[in-house]
Amino acid sequence: MNMFGLGRNNANTFRPRKNTPVGAKGLQLKRHIEATLGSGNIMEAVKLPPGEDIKEWLAVNTVDFYNAISILYATLGEFCTDRTCEVMSAGSKYEYLWADGVKIKKPVRLSAPEYIDKLFDWIEAQIDDETVFPQQFGAPFPPNFMEVTKTIYKRLFRVYAHIYHSHFKQVCGLGEEAHLNTCFKHFIFFTMHYQLVEEKELAPLQELIDGFTGRRGSG
């Protein structure tokens, strides 16, 4: 695994935290997440609380996961640049092209910071769209909510994969490795529990995932 990455010129990349969706119910669910995570039991933090709506649960967690990775990536602003990360990749075997289906329909090659910036813009647009992520408790979710949600998780995984492969040395230098591992472990347990990302997409970090989940690699 390549753990290298150098210099950057624009460290002003922090984004405002996105608000928890579905109103007071969302805040209640967020408190449940924080309480169960605080107890050290990741599976309890992942499982749908009794009597709760699965889409509301997914929405609240999605915003939380986005906020976490957005803040983490921003701390690496000086290391992830157009010069050091000319393509959005996870090691030498995996490269990611960008397309949002609206502004950019044909996948294009971008530097890692360009890709991640466009990705975060796209995710924020989904979160801010109340027809996709309702802000009021009881408001209906759209028919394509699961499709959008799965795309968000697939793309957030790519940011983790890029950080682990290209910037882990800097993460350690900043003393953030424990925080990165905790965030990713929660993310991957949640993702696998609800089958939000296809197995083949997880390949760039399969060894790490197997270590976190106690599974043996398949080959």
GUGU-304354 format. One record per residue: residue number from 1; residue in three letters; x, y, z of N, C-alpha, C in turn. Coordinates in pm, whole numbers, plus 50000, padded with zeros to 5 digits. Example, Ala and Ser with C-alpha at 12.3 -4.5 7.8 and 13.67 -1.06 7.14 Angstrom:
  pos  code   n_c1   n_c2   n_c3  ca_c1  ca_c2  ca_c3   c_c1   c_c2   c_c3
    1   ALA  51319  49431  50780  51230  49550  50780  51320  49670  50780
    2   SER  51285  49775  50708  51367  49894  50714  51290  50003  50787
//
This chain:
  pos  code   n_c1   n_c2   n_c3  ca_c1  ca_c2  ca_c3   c_c1   c_c2   c_c3
    1   MET  50084  49882  50000  50000  50000  50000  50088  50124  50000
    2   ASN  50065  50215  49905  50144  50337  49898  50094  50437  50000
    3   MET  50175  50470  50098  50135  50560  50205  50196  50699  50190
    4   PHE  50227  50737  50063  50295  50865  50045  50203  50971  49985
    5   GLY  50244  51097  50002  50175  51213  49946  50244  51338  49996
    6   LEU  50259  51443  49915  50335  51561  49957  50259  51691  49927
    7   GLY  50309  51800  49990  50270  51939  49978  50138  51982  49915
    8   ARG  50081  52092  49956  49963  52152  49894  49964  52302  49912
    9   ASN  49892  52373  49829  49893  52518  49838  49763  52577  49888
   10   ASN  49660  52498  49904  49531  52553  49947  49474  52472  50060
   11   ALA  49493  52521  50182  49445  52448  50299  49309  52496  50346
   12   ASN  49252  52596  50275  49125  52653  50317  49011  52571  50260
   13   THR  48996  52447  50305  48899  52355  50246  48791  52309  50343
   14   PHE  48786  52366  50462  48684  52324  50558  48546  52368  50512
   15   ARG  48451  52279  50519  48313  52309  50481  48226  52311  50606
   16   PRO  48121  52393  50606  48030  52394  50721  47964  52257  50737
   17   ARG  47942  52217  50862  47873  52090  50887  47730  52098  50836
   18   LYS  47683  51990  50776  47544  51985  50730  47454  51950  50847
   19   ASN  47336  52011  50850  47242  51987  50959  47179  51849  50949
   20   THR  47144  51793  51063  47077  51663  51069  46938  51674  51006
   21   PRO  46901  51580  50915  46770  51585  50852  46658  51534  50942
   22   VAL  46539  51533  50890  46412  51486  50950  46385  51547  51089
   23   GLY  46418  51675  51103  46375  51752  51219  46413  51694  51354
   24   ALA  46319  51707  51450  46345  51662  51588  46372  51512  51593
   25   LYS  46308  51436  51507  46332  51291  51503  46477  51264  51465
   26   GLY  46531  51341  51372  46670  51323  51333  46765  51351  51448
   27   LEU  46736  51455  51525  46821  51486  51640  46816  51375  51744
   28   GLN  46697  51316  51760  46682  51205  51854  46764  51085  51807
   29   LEU  46759  51056  51678  46836  50944  51624  46987  50973  51633
   30   LYS  47026  51097  51610  47167  51134  51621  47219  51113  51763
   31   ARG  47137  51148  51862  47177  51126  52002  47194  50978  52030
   32   HIS  47108  50895  51970  47119  50749  51986  47252  50701  51928
   33   ILE  47289  50750  51810  47416  50711  51747  47532  50747  51839
   34   GLU  47532  50870  51888  47642  50918  51972  47652  50839  52102
   35   ALA  47537  50806  52160  47537  50732  52286  47590  50591  52268
   36   THR  47546  50523  52161  47590  50385  52138  47736  50380  52094
   37   LEU  47778  50478  52012  47919  50483  51973  48007  50511  52095
   38   GLY  47958  50598  52182  48032  50632  52303  48053  50514  52395
   39   SER  47963  50416  52386  47976  50296  52470  48077  50198  52410
   40   GLY  48123  50227  52288  48222  50141  52223  48164  50025  52146
   41   ASN  48031  50019  52135  47966  49909  52065  47923  49953  51925
   42   ILE  48007  49927  51826  47978  49974  51690  47852  49909  51634
   43   MET  47832  49780  51659  47714  49714  51603  47584  49772  51658
   44   GLU  47585  49812  51785  47465  49875  51841  47443  50011  51776
   45   ALA  47551  50080  51743  47540  50210  51677  47491  50197  51534
   46   VAL  47514  50080  51474  47477  50056  51335  47332  50009  51321
   47   LYS  47288  49926  51411  47156  49863  51401  47042  49964  51408
   48   LEU  46938  49940  51330  46819  50025  51332  46752  50015  51468
   49   PRO  46735  50129  51536  46668  50124  51666  46525  50071  51651
   50   PRO  46476  49997  51751  46342  49939  51743  46235  50045  51714
   51   GLY  46148  50014  51617  46036  50102  51586  46068  50220  51499
   52   GLU  46195  50234  51456  46233  50350  51375  46224  50318  51226
   53   ASP  46213  50424  51146  46202  50412  51001  46341  50399  50939
   54   ILE  46359  50300  50853  46490  50272  50796  46542  50389  50713
   55   LYS  46455  50456  50638  46502  50566  50554  46544  50686  50639
   56   GLU  46472  50714  50746  46513  50821  50837  46649  50788  50900
   57   TRP  46667  50663  50936  46792  50618  50997  46907  50632  50898
   58   LEU  46884  50592  50774  46988  50604  50671  47020  50751  50645
   59   ALA  46918  50836  50640  46939  50978  50612  47025  51044  50719
   60   VAL  46992  51020  50844  47066  51081  50955  47211  51033  50955
   61   ASN  47232  50903  50936  47368  50849  50934  47446  50899  50813
   62   THR  47381  50913  50699  47449  50960  50578  47507  51100  50599
   63   VAL  47428  51189  50658  47476  51324  50685  47591  51321  50785
   64   ASP  47580  51237  50886  47689  51223  50984  47819  51174  50919
   65   PHE  47807  51072  50835  47926  51017  50769  47987  51121  50675
   66   TYR  47903  51196  50606  47956  51300  50518  48031  51406  50599
   67   ASN  47970  51453  50707  48037  51554  50790  48172  51504  50840
   68   ALA  48178  51378  50881  48302  51322  50937  48413  51319  50833
   69   ILE  48384  51268  50713  48488  51255  50612  48525  51392  50554
   70   SER  48430  51483  50548  48458  51618  50499  48558  51689  50589
   71   ILE  48537  51678  50720  48628  51741  50816  48765  51674  50812
   72   LEU  48765  51541  50806  48892  51467  50802  48973  51504  50679
   73   TYR  48908  51506  50564  48981  51536  50440  49035  51679  50442
   74   ALA  48959  51771  50500  49002  51911  50503  49135  51928  50578
   75   THR  49162  51843  50675  49288  51853  50749  49407  51812  50663
   76   LEU  49380  51748  50550  49487  51703  50460  49505  51798  50342
   77   GLY  49442  51916  50352  49442  52010  50241  49579  52043  50185
   78   GLU  49680  52056  50269  49812  52094  50220  49886  51978  50153
   79   PHE  49835  51857  50170  49903  51739  50115  49840  51686  49987
   80   CYS  49710  51706  49972  49638  51652  49855  49617  51765  49756
   81   THR  49702  51770  49654  49701  51880  49557  49694  51827  49415
   82   ASP  49671  51920  49322  49671  51882  49181  49807  51827  49139
   83   ARG  49912  51872  49206  50048  51829  49171  50081  51692  49229
   84   THR  50044  51669  49355  50080  51543  49421  49983  51431  49390
   85   CYS  49858  51466  49360  49754  51365  49334  49687  51398  49202
   86   GLU  49756  51372  49092  49710  51414  48960  49584  51340  48915
   87   VAL  49562  51222  48972  49439  51148  48943  49375  51104  49074
   88   MET  49245  51084  49072  49174  51033  49189  49191  50882  49188
   89   SER  49272  50834  49282  49306  50692  49281  49311  50635  49421
   90   ALA  49317  50501  49426  49339  50429  49551  49449  50329  49522
   91   GLY  49573  50374  49528  49685  50290  49489  49699  50287  49338
   92   SER  49784  50197  49289  49813  50192  49145  49707  50117  49064
   93   LYS  49625  50038  49130  49528  49953  49059  49392  50018  49037
   94   TYR  49360  50121  49115  49225  50175  49112  49226  50325  49086
   95   GLU  49160  50363  48977  49144  50505  48943  48995  50534  48926
   96   TYR  48953  50650  48974  48812  50687  48970  48792  50807  48878
   97   LEU  48695  50795  48787  48658  50905  48698  48531  50971  48752
   98   TRP  48515  51100  48721  48401  51173  48776  48291  51196  48671
   99   ALA  48167  51174  48714  48049  51211  48637  47935  51227  48737
  100   ASP  47854  51333  48718  47739  51350  48808  47607  51324  48738
  101   GLY  47614  51294  48607  47493  51263  48533  47413  51385  48490
  102   VAL  47455  51504  48534  47383  51627  48501  47476  51725  48431
  103   LYS  47569  51781  48508  47666  51875  48450  47773  51801  48371
  104   ILE  47813  51686  48422  47916  51605  48355  47861  51464  48336
  105   LYS  47820  51434  48213  47757  51305  48187  47857  51199  48144
  106   LYS  47962  51242  48074  48066  51150  48032  48178  51153  48135
  107   PRO  48212  51037  48196  48316  51034  48301  48446  51099  48256
  108   VAL  48502  51184  48342  48626  51255  48310  48731  51228  48418
  109   ARG  48856  51236  48378  48968  51220  48472  48996  51354  48539
  110   LEU  48999  51353  48671  49027  51473  48748  49137  51444  48850
  111   SER  49202  51548  48898  49293  51529  49010  49210  51491  49133
  112   ALA  49275  51433  49232  49202  51393  49353  49131  51510  49420
  113   PRO  49197  51626  49440  49126  51736  49505  49009  51788  49422
  114   GLU  49022  51789  49289  48911  51830  49203  48794  51732  49215
  115   TYR  48826  51604  49209  48724  51500  49219  48649  51512  49351
  116   ILE  48724  51521  49460  48663  51523  49593  48582  51651  49614
  117   ASP  48631  51764  49560  48556  51889  49571  48422  51879  49497
  118   LYS  48425  51823  49378  48300  51806  49302  48209  51705  49370
  119   LEU  48269  51600  49426  48191  51501  49498  48120  51563  49618
  120   PHE  48194  51640  49698  48134  51703  49816  48025  51802  49775
  121   ASP  48047  51877  49666  47942  51967  49615  47817  51888  49579
  122   TRP  47838  51774  49511  47724  51691  49469  47649  51635  49589
  123   ILE  47722  51585  49688  47658  51530  49808  47580  51639  49881
  124   GLU  47639  51757  49895  47570  51865  49964  47443  51905  49890
  125   ALA  47448  51899  49757  47328  51930  49678  47217  51828  49707
  126   GLN  47254  51701  49724  47154  51598  49756  47097  51621  49896
  127   ILE  47185  51648  49992  47144  51667  50130  47056  51791  50146
  128   ASP  47089  51897  50070  47014  52022  50079  46881  52018  50005
  129   ASP  46862  51916  49921  46737  51902  49845  46633  51832  49932
  130   GLU  46533  51906  49978  46436  51850  50071  46346  51744  50007
  131   THR  46347  51736  49874  46272  51628  49809  46350  51497  49815
  132   VAL  46480  51504  49846  46564  51384  49859  46588  51352  50005
  133   PHE  46631  51453  50082  46655  51439  50226  46558  51533  50300
  134   PRO  46438  51485  50332  46339  51571  50397  46390  51629  50529
  135   GLN  46362  51757  50551  46403  51822  50675  46294  51812  50782
  136   GLN  46173  51782  50741  46063  51773  50836  46028  51627  50865
  137   PHE  46008  51597  50993  45970  51461  51033  45837  51423  50969
  138   GLY  45832  51305  50910  45709  51256  50849  45696  51288  50701
  139   ALA  45782  51376  50650  45778  51407  50507  45823  51284  50427
  140   PRO  45764  51262  50311  45797  51140  50235  45935  51145  50173
  141   PHE  45998  51028  50164  46123  51014  50091  46091  50979  49946
  142   PRO  46175  51020  49852  46147  50992  49711  46170  50845  49676
  143   PRO  46112  50797  49565  46132  50657  49524  46278  50622  49498
  144   ASN  46359  50721  49459  46500  50694  49426  46592  50719  49544
  145   PHE  46538  50730  49667  46622  50762  49783  46733  50659  49804
  146   MET  46701  50531  49793  46803  50428  49814  46911  50433  49707
  147   GLU  46871  50462  49584  46968  50472  49475  47066  50586  49500
  148   VAL  47014  50702  49539  47099  50818  49569  47189  50788  49688
  149   THR  47132  50728  49791  47207  50697  49913  47323  50601  49884
  150   LYS  47297  50499  49806  47403  50403  49772  47514  50469  49692
  151   THR  47479  50561  49605  47580  50633  49528  47666  50719  49620
  152   ILE  47603  50784  49719  47678  50864  49816  47778  50776  49891
  153   TYR  47735  50661  49939  47824  50573  50016  47936  50519  49929
  154   LYS  47905  50481  49806  48009  50432  49714  48116  50537  49695
  155   ARG  48075  50662  49678  48171  50768  49652  48244  50812  49778
  156   LEU  48177  50810  49893  48247  50841  50018  48355  50736  50046
  157   PHE  48325  50611  50012  48427  50506  50029  48552  50540  49950
  158   ARG  48535  50596  49831  48650  50628  49747  48739  50733  49812
  159   VAL  48679  50825  49888  48759  50925  49959  48842  50856  50067
  160   TYR  48780  50766  50143  48856  50689  50242  48968  50611  50175
  161   ALA  48937  50547  50062  49038  50466  49993  49155  50554  49949
  162   HIS  49127  50673  49899  49234  50764  49858  49318  50807  49978
  163   ILE  49253  50841  50088  49326  50884  50207  49419  50773  50257
  164   TYR  49367  50652  50268  49449  50541  50320  49566  50510  50227
  165   HIS  49543  50513  50096  49650  50476  50003  49750  50588  49980
  166   SER  49704  50712  49980  49792  50823  49940  49837  50914  50053
  167   HIS  49764  50914  50165  49793  51014  50268  49803  50958  50410
  168   PHE  49819  50829  50423  49822  50773  50558  49944  50822  50635
  169   LYS  50055  50843  50566  50174  50895  50632  50146  51032  50695
  170   GLN  50076  51117  50621  50042  51250  50673  49939  51241  50786
  171   VAL  49846  51149  50773  49747  51128  50879  49818  51093  51010
  172   CYS  49917  51003  50999  49993  50965  51119  50074  51083  51171
  173   GLY  50130  51163  51080  50206  51279  51121  50122  51381  51196
  174   LEU  49995  51387  51163  49902  51478  51230  49843  51416  51356
  175   GLY  49877  51289  51382  49822  51220  51499  49675  51186  51485
  176   GLU  49628  51169  51360  49485  51147  51334  49452  51002  51299
  177   GLU  49553  50912  51306  49526  50776  51256  49417  50704  51335
  178   ALA  49412  50723  51468  49309  50658  51549  49171  50711  51512
  179   HIS  49162  50842  51488  49033  50902  51450  48990  50854  51312
  180   LEU  49085  50849  51218  49055  50798  51084  49005  50655  51092
  181   ASN  49074  50570  51165  49035  50430  51177  48897  50415  51241
  182   THR  48870  50496  51344  48739  50489  51411  48627  50530  51316
  183   CYS  48649  50640  51243  48548  50687  51147  48524  50584  51038
  184   PHE  48633  50528  50983  48617  50432  50874  48554  50302  50923
  185   LYS  48591  50258  51041  48534  50134  51094  48383  50147  51112
  186   HIS  48337  50259  51168  48194  50283  51182  48128  50286  51044
  187   PHE  48191  50358  50950  48138  50370  50814  48125  50234  50747
  188   ILE  48229  50151  50757  48228  50025  50684  48133  49924  50749
  189   PHE  48122  49926  50882  48025  49837  50948  47883  49875  50905
  190   PHE  47856  50003  50899  47723  50050  50858  47696  50013  50712
  191   THR  47794  50041  50627  47782  50014  50484  47756  49866  50457
  192   MET  47829  49779  50525  47813  49636  50502  47683  49583  50563
  193   HIS  47644  49638  50678  47521  49591  50743  47399  49616  50654
  194   TYR  47397  49730  50586  47282  49764  50502  47310  49741  50353
  195   GLN  47423  49678  50322  47459  49642  50184  47448  49762  50090
  196   LEU  47515  49869  50127  47505  49995  50053  47609  50008  49942
  197   VAL  47715  49929  49950  47821  49934  49849  47852  49792  49803
  198   GLU  47863  49774  49671  47893  49642  49617  48030  49594  49663
  199   GLU  48041  49465  49682  48166  49404  49733  48286  49443  49649
  200   LYS  48270  49444  49516  48385  49473  49428  48437  49614  49449
  201   GLU  48349  49706  49491  48392  49845  49514  48482  49858  49636
  202   LEU  48473  49759  49727  48549  49764  49851  48691  49709  49836
  203   ALA  48723  49656  49719  48851  49587  49697  48974  49669  49735
  204   PRO  48979  49800  49709  49102  49875  49742  49140  49873  49889
  205   LEU  49042  49850  49977  49071  49846  50121  49029  49713  50183
  206   GLN  49024  49606  50101  48971  49479  50149  49050  49423  50267
  207   GLU  49181  49436  50261  49264  49382  50370  49235  49455  50501
  208   LEU  49223  49586  50494  49190  49666  50612  49051  49631  50664
  209   ILE  48955  49617  50572  48818  49583  50610  48814  49446  50678
  210   ASP  48886  49350  50622  48891  49216  50681  48947  49221  50823
  211   GLY  49047  49308  50842  49105  49322  50974  49006  49382  51074
  212   PHE  48929  49480  51029  48830  49543  51116  48712  49451  51148
  213   THR  48671  49373  51048  48550  49292  51064  48579  49149  51109
  214   GLY  48708  49111  51108  48743  48976  51150  48723  48872  51042
  215   ARG  48698  48919  50918  48680  48826  50806  48814  48798  50741
  216   ARG  48826  48680  50681  48946  48647  50604  48923  48688  50460
  217   GLY  49028  48730  50393  49018  48768  50252  48975  48648  50168
  218   SER  48911  48679  50055  48857  48572  49972  48958  48522  49869
  219   GLY  49073  48585  49857  49167  48535  49759  49287  48622  49746
//
